[in-house]
Amino acid sequence: MYHNGITIICRKVETGDTLKVTDYVVVNGAQSLSVLNRHRAKVSDDLRLVAKIIEIEGDEEFAREITLASNNQNAIKPRDQRSTNILQTRLEAEFNQIGFEGYRYVIKRGQDETGNVIINEEAGRLLMAYDLREPWSCHQIYKVFDEKYAEVFGRPVVDAWRIILLSKMMEKIEESLPTIGFTPIERYRLSRYFLLYAISRLLEEDKASRDILSKPRDLLTDRDRLQRFLNTIRTVAARYCVDLREEFVGAADNPDYKSVLKSPTQVQETEGRFRKSYMYDVARDREKLPSADFV
C-alpha cells in the first residue's frame, strides 16, 4: 500500500489477454523488482503493485525526462501533512491579522518565504526548546509534527505573539554564537536550541522576567522595553556561549559536543551547571538578574 509503483519505458506495447512489452527499461522501481525476484518464493500471489508502462518510439529526450521525473519527486514532509490542520491555519490567520512588523507564518512549501517570515518548522523547534524544554529533540522534525504535535502547537499559550517573540530571541542568540570561538559548535544546529533552553530556565528563576514573558504581546508592542529585553538576551547568550566553549573546547577530556547536546540527561546537567554558576555570580553581585535591565 505504501509502494510508489514501477515505471517502465519501452519501444512497443501489445495488449490482449496478456501484456507484452518490447525493448523495455525499468526507470523507477528496479530495486523493488530485484528484491521481489530474489524472494519470489515468499511473495504472496495476492500482491499487486501499480506499473506505469510508457510506449516511446525513438524519442530519447522524452525518455530521459521521464527517467529524471520518476526519480526526483519531492517526498511528502510531515509539515505538508499538517498544512491544513486547524492549529496551523489558525496561527497563519493570526499572523495575518496582527500584521506585526510584516511577519508572516509559512505552513507549507511553495509559499512566499521572502521578508519577515517564520516557517512553522522553525516555530515548532523554538517551542520545543523553550516551552517543552527538549532541545535535544529539535533536530528530529518528525517529532514536532507527529508525536509531539499537540504538545508543541496545541497549548492555549501558543499564539502568533509568542512565536514572534521566540523568533526575535533566537535572532539574538544567533548573533552571540561567534562568542563560542569554535566554528563546528557555532554551526551545529542544536547549539542554538540548547542556548534558548538554557535561557528559558534562567528566566524562569527570575519572577519579574516570568511575569513579563507571560504577556508577549505587551512586551513586543513596548518598543523600548523590547529592545532592552533583547539586549539582555544577547548578553546572557554570550555568557553561555563562553560556558559552552569551556565545556567542550577548554575541557581536558574534550567531550563530544554532538553526543552531549543530543542526550537529555547530559543537556540537563550541563544547563544546571551553567545556571548555578550564573546565580552564584548574582548572589555575589558579579552579575544581575536578567530582569534588572528591562523591568
N, C-alpha and C positions, 0 to 999 in steps of 0.2 A: 504493500500500500504506500510505502514511502519512496519507492523507486521512481526515478525521473524518466525511465524508459530508454529505449535503444534507437539510435538514428543511423540509418543506412542509406548510402547513395549508390546507385547502380546505373548501368547502361540501359537495361531493359527490364520491365516487369510484365509477367504474364499471369493473368488471374484465371480462376476456374475452381475446381474442387480443391486444388492446392495452389499455393502462391509460388511462382518460380521467378527468381531474380538472376540476372546475368551480369558478370563482371562487377561484383559488389565490393564495397568497402564500408566497414563499420567506423563511423566518425565520432560516435559517442556511445559508450557502453561496452567497449571491447573488454575492459577488465571484468565487468559483470559476466559477460559471455564465457570468459576463460574460467572464472570461478565456478559457474554453473556446469560447464563441461567437465571440470576436474572432479566435481562432486555430484555428477549426474545420477549416480546410483541412489543418492539420498534425496533427490528433488522430487517433490510430490507431482503427480500427474495433473493436479488441480491448479498448479502455479500458472499464473498468466502475467505477462509483462507487456506494456504498451510498446509497439515498434512503429517507428515512422520511416517509411521507405520512399525515397525520392528518386524518380527516374530522370536522369540527366544524360543528354547525348552530346558529348564533346565540349560542354561549357565548363572549362576548367576554373575560370574565375568565379562562377556561381558556386561550384563545388567547394572552392576554398572559403568563400564567405559563409556557406552553411557550416563548414567544419569549425571555423572560428566562432560563429554564433553559438554552436552547440556546446562549446567548451568554455565559454566566457560569460555564462549567465550569472547575474548577481544573486547570491544566496539571500534568502529572506532573513533579516536580522530580527532579534527579539523586539527591538523598538518599533519595527514596522508592524508587528502583530498587535502592538498596544496603541498604535497611532489613532485608532478610532475609539479607544476606551474613554469612558466619561471623565476619568481623572485627568487624562492628558488634554482632552478638548476643553475641559473647564479651565485648566491652567492657561492654555493658549488664549482663551477668551478673556481671562483676567488680565493678561499682559496687554492685549489689545485695548482693553477698556481703560486701564490706568494710564497707559502711554508714557510711563516714567522714563525720561531720557531716551525715548525711542527704542527701548528694549523690546525685543520680540522673542517668543518662545517657539522653537522649531521642534516639531514632533515626528517628522518623517523625512527620509531622504528625498531630494528633489526640490525641497522648499528653498527659498532665497535665504542664504546664510551670510549676506553682507550686512555691515553696520553692527549695531548693538544687539547681538543675538545670543541666546543661551540655548544650546542644544539639550534636549531632555536627557540624553545620556550623561552629559556633564552635570546637569541638575541632580540626577539620581546619585551620582558619585558624591557630590557635595553633601547631600542629605544623609547618605550612608556614613560618611566620615564624621560629620558634625553632630547630627541628631542621633543616629543609631550607634555611633561610636564604634564603627567597624571598618577602619581604614584599610585593614589587611585584605578586605574583600573588594576594594574599589577597582581592581584590575579585572575582576570577573563580572563583566557587564550583564551576563545572563542572570546573575542574582538580583540585579536591580530591576529587571523586567520580568522576572519569573518568581522564584521562591521568596524573595523579599519585597516584591512589588507593592503589596498592600501596606507593609510597614514603612516603606520609603515614601510613597506618594499618598497613601490613604488616610493620613492623620489630619485632624482638623487644623493644626498649626501650619500645615504646608499650603502656602499660597504664593502668588507672584512676588509679593514684597519680600518674603523670606528667602526665596531663591535668588532674587536680585542682590540682597544684602550678602548672602553667602558667596555669590559670584564676585562681588567687589572685595570681599575679604580675601578670596583666593588670588585676586589680582595683586594684592599687597604681599601675599606670601610668595608669589612667583617673583616679584621684584626683589625679595630678600634672598632668594636661592643662591646667587653668586657668593654670598657671605660664607657658604659652606667651604668654598675654596677647593672643591674636588668635583670635577665635571661629571663623572659617572653617577654620583649621588644626586647632583643637581638635576640631571636629566632623567633620573629614574622616576617613573610616574608615581609610585607610591610614596615618595618622599614628601611631596606637597600635600597629599591627603593625610599623612601622618602629622604634619605640622598643623593642619586645620583641626584635626582631632585633638592634638595636644593643647592648642589654644582654646578649644571648646571646654576642656577640662579645667584649665586655668580660670577662664571667665566664670565658670560655674561656682568656683570658690569665692568669687567676688560678688557679694549680694547686689551692689549698685550696678554692676555690669549685667547681672541676671535680669534685674528689673527693666533696664533699658532695652536689652535684647529681646524681651518678651513682646515688644511692640515695634517690630522692624519698620513699619510704615512711618511711625513718628520719628524714628532715627533717620530714615532716608530723606524725609522731607525737611529736616532741620540741617541745612547745608553746613553751617559752622560746626555743629556737634558731629555730624557725619565725617567731616574732614579730620577732626581731631581723633575720632574713633579709629578711622582707617590708618592714620599716622601711628596710633598706638599698636594696631595690629601688625604693622610693618616692623615696628621696634621690637615687639615681643618675638615675632617670627625670626628676625635677625639674630636675637639672642639664642633662640632654639636651634638655628642653623649652626651657630658656633658649637652648641652642645652636640649636634649631630656629627660635626667634624671630629670632635674629641672622642665621641663614642665609637666611630668607625675608622677614622684615619689616624687619630693620635693614640689609639689604644695599642697596648703592647701585643695583645693576642690577635689584633686585626680581624675582628668578626666580619662575617659575610653580611653586608647590609641588606641584600635582597632576601636572604633567608629570614633575617630578623624582622623586616618590615612586612613579611607575609605570615608571621607567626602571631596569633592573638596573645599568647602568654608573654612573648618577648616584647611585643609592642606595648602592652600594658605596663610591664616592668620598666621599660625604657622611659615611657611617658611619666610614670610615677617618680622616677629619679629626677627628671627634668623639673617637674612641678615642685617637688620637695626642695630642690636647690633654689628655685625662684622664690618660694615662700620663705625660705631661710634668709635670703637676702632682704626680703621685705621686712621681716622681723627685726633685722639689724640696720634698717634704714639705708641699705645699699641699693634698694630697688623700691619702686612704687607699685601699688596695686594698679591693674590696668585702668580701672575707672577714674583714677586720680587725674587723668588728663582730659576726660571728656564728660564727666558728670557736671 
